[in-house]
Amino acid sequence: MSAELLVIGGGQAAAQLIEVARQEGFAGSITLVSEEPTLPYQRPPLSKQFLAGGHTAEWLLYRPADFYSKHAVDVRLGRRVQEIDRARCSVHLDDGSSLQFDRLALTVGARARRLEVDCDAHDSLFYIRTLADVQGLRPRLQSPRRIVIIGGGFIGLEAAAVLVQLGHTITLLAAGAEVIPRIATTDISGFLVARHRQHGVNILLGTTVTALRRRHDGSVAVETDTGAAHIADLVIAGIGAVPNVELAASAGLACDNGIVVDTFARTSDPDIVAAGDCTNHPNALLGANLRLETVHNAVEQGRTAGATIAGKELPYVQAPWVWSDQYGLRMQSVGVLDGFNRTVLRGDPARSSFSIFYYRDDTLLAASTINQPLVFGAVRRALNHRVALSPQDAADPRFDLAAFAKNPPQLNFDVPWPTRYEQQQRALAWGHA
């Protein structure tokens, strides 16, 4: 009897997992169960191109509809898995039906963190996490609005950039002293804040929202700890995400700020894999565990999980990276800033083309770039393959980082991790990730 694979969750990790499982030889049946009523789609455009209008829901799809028939996937949309019965290798759905499995994949993602303040204006409070979220918001944007955005992460900044260019009046409230504090330091954060203010966004840092009050004229007063109240027609909250671990935890799987997996995307039950925003996984390059909410993580870990399902071993060993588009600027960041004690500037912020490198002494940890994709590619290569990039070379405009990025990785067989096979696999995938 052939094996049965059940995939729970409908994000990019799910589609990537299915594709690689088939490519690597998994010949059993595959069933995909997603609580959302649409096929797996891309989330990053929700706060950018899709929010701006002019695109259909089909444009967001990660793979076209015929991908699932081509790969013989039984797709069950709009269905929620309520319970995993590991002893009987089955799951129970919200319509009363059950499904059997031999192998189970959890790609259940994360949900928007909710604003926990006194609020009597819930019909004017929006989040940007799902297609349904933005489909509910877009009709409210047909005429100029006063919009307060809560949160200084990528969701808040990207939404602000889109909406101010559509003619809305935007105030952005960030609790921290900087925006995107986990991704970049003052140099990048300050640059982005200045660019937003140039476009008319009223950014207020160090400001915590305490309440949302409905006013007699139908508007909303967004009250803050400074004593100020900002009047809005609509409020958008982008204050992070919470991993969906409840299903896994209730099934007895190890969870700790995400579903705990190993380098091969295996959970504490070797017959169950997990991938994407929902996981807490080890990163051997960093020597630490991470939970990431990025496309890169969903796609690459989805690949690893798919290979594991097919009986292959493709370890997930990469430096994390993320990008954002705002006002025609492409910001890209790779690595983790924790522990840096030295920064190096390359390029010219006044020309909107520069990079900040983060070092611990002479060891490169991360970099954030503005409109410097070749620099970003070079740093990805350096971090993924442990190729040394000195602070002097990073800062020297005469040093050819473009050539550095394009050269084949220098495989180092003396280090215990990644192995030669793993490094070769990453080298082959270099131009495609």
Residue, then its C-alpha position, 0 to 999 in steps of 0.5 A: m500500500s502506498a503512503e498517504l501524506l496529509v498537509i495541513g495549512g495553505g501557505q507557500a511552505a505547503a506548496q513548496l513542500i508538495e512540489v519537492a516531495r514529488q520531485e524527490g520521488f514521493a509517489g503516495s497520495i497527497t491531501l492538502v487541507s487549508e482553513e482558507p478558501t483559496l489555494p496557497y498564495q503569496r502574503p508579501p504583496l498583501s501590504k504592497q501591490f495587492l493593497a494598492g489595488g489593480h490585482t486579482a486574488e489569482w495574481l497572488l497564487y504561489r502556484p497555478a490551480d493546475f499545479y495541484s492536479k498535475h501533482a495529484v493533490d486532493v485539495r480541501l479548502g475552507r476546512r479546519v483540522q480540529e484534532i490530530d490523533r497520532a495514535r490512529c494516524s488520523v485527523h478530525l475536521d470541522d465538518g465531522s469527517s476524518l482523514q488518515f495519514d502515514r506522514l503528516a506535514l504542518t504548515v499552519g503558519a502564524r496569525a496576526r497579533r491582536l491589539e490588546v487595548d480598550c476598543d469600542a471601534h472594532d469595525s474600523l480596526f484592520y489587520i494585514r495578514t490574510l487575503a480576506d483581511v485586505q479584501g475587507l479593507r480595500p473597499r474602505l479605501q475608495s476615498p481619501r481617509r485619515i488612517v492611523i497605522i500601529g506598528g513600526g515593522f515591515i507591515g506598517l511601513e509598507a502599508a504606509a508607503v502604499l496608502v500615502q501615495l494613494g492620497h490618504t493621510i497617514t499617521l504611523l505610531a511605533a512603540g520603539a525608538e526605531v522602526i524595524p529594530r530586529i532587522a536593522t539599526t539606526d542608520i537604516s531605520g533613520f533613513l526609512v523614517a526620513r523617507h516616509r516623512q518626506h512623503g508626508v507620513n507622520i511617524l511618531l516613535g516611542t508611542t504606545v497605543t492605550a485605547l481606541r474610542r469611537r467618536h460621535d461623528g463615527s471617527v476613531a480616537v487613537e489614544t496613546d501613552t503620551g496623552a495625545a489622541h490621533i483621529a482616524d477613519l480607519v486603523i491598521a495594526g501591524i504589531g507582529a504575528v503569533p505562531n499557530v502551535e495549538l494543534a501541534a501542542s494538543a497532539g503532544l508535539a514539542c513546542d517552544n515559540g513555535i513547533v520545534v523541528d530539527t534541521f530536516a524539518r522533523t518534529s518530535d514525532p519523526d513521522i510529522v514534519a513542519a515548515g514555515d512561520c510556525t516552526n522554531h528551528p536550529n540554524a547551524l550557521l548561527g548556533a542558535n534556534l530561530r523562528l522566522e516569518t519570512v518567505h525565504n524561510a517558508v520556501e527553503q524549509g518547505r523544500t527541506a520538509g518535502a525532501t524529508i517526506a520523500g526519504k531524502e536529507l536536504p538540511y535547512v542551513q542558510a542565513p535568514w534574509v528578508w526584503s521590503d519595497q517602499y517608495g521604489l526602494r529595495m531594502q534587503s537584510v541578511g543574517v542576524l544582528d545579535g552581538f555585533n560591536r562594529t558597523v561598516l558603511r558602504g555607499d552613500p545614503a544621500r544617493s539612496s544606495f548604501s549598505i551597513f555591515y554588522y560585525r562582531d570584531d572581524t566576523l561578519l554577522a549580517a548586513s542591511t542594504i538599500n538599493q544594492p542587490l549585488v552587495f546583498g548577494a555577496v553577503r548571502r554568499a559569505l554567510n551561507h558558505r563561510v567565506a570571509l569578508s573583512p571589514q576593510d573589503a566591505a568598506d572599500p568601494r574599489f573592492d569588487l563585491a559584484a565579482f565576489a557575489k558571482n564567483p562559485p562558493q569556496l567550499n571549506f571541507d575542514v568545517p564540520w557543518p555544513t557538510r560537503y554535500e550540503q554546501q554543494q547543494r547550496a552552491l547549485a541553488w545559489g542563483h535560484a533561491 
